[in-house]
């Protein structure tokens, strides 16, 4: 019936809205992935710089004859910074991996919703009962009125106990042309 069709349309609209929301979330996740990628690159560059500075500092300090204790303190500080940067890069890679999984799950959810909508539409098409019953139409009441500006049509069904229903339609010239064509044939 009409209520089921309305319900199916509402369900489809709700699912389309949900798909739009999921796609917005996918765009947000994509943006987060790009940000994390930049942070990973930045962290890896910083790590390379620390390693390079460590090597340069060692050569420079050894050339200057700096005592071993001072050099070991500088080396420990640089190693701590290096260790921190490695952990930061590891954390960022894990965050990127989590975001990519979230993106994958959201894309799967979108696909599942689209497939569900298609299944609902197929189900609706299968539920439609399009059996036709041919009835004779009394054209005695059908025809133009008011100089061709209005067209009247009696839609009461033969054998029905309901009231007769007469419809009045406003006619455009193209309708009048089509009606004349039908009357000729």
Secondary structure by P-SEA (a helix, b strand, c coil): caaaaaaaaaaaaaaaaaaaaaaaaaaaaaaaaaaaaaaaaaaaaaaaaaaaaaaaaaaaaaaacccaaaaaaaaaaaaaaaaaaaaaaaaaaaaaaaaaaaaaaaaaaaaaaaaaaaaaaaaaaaaccbbbbbbbbccccccccccccbbbbbcccccccccbbbbbbbbcaaaaaaaaaaaac
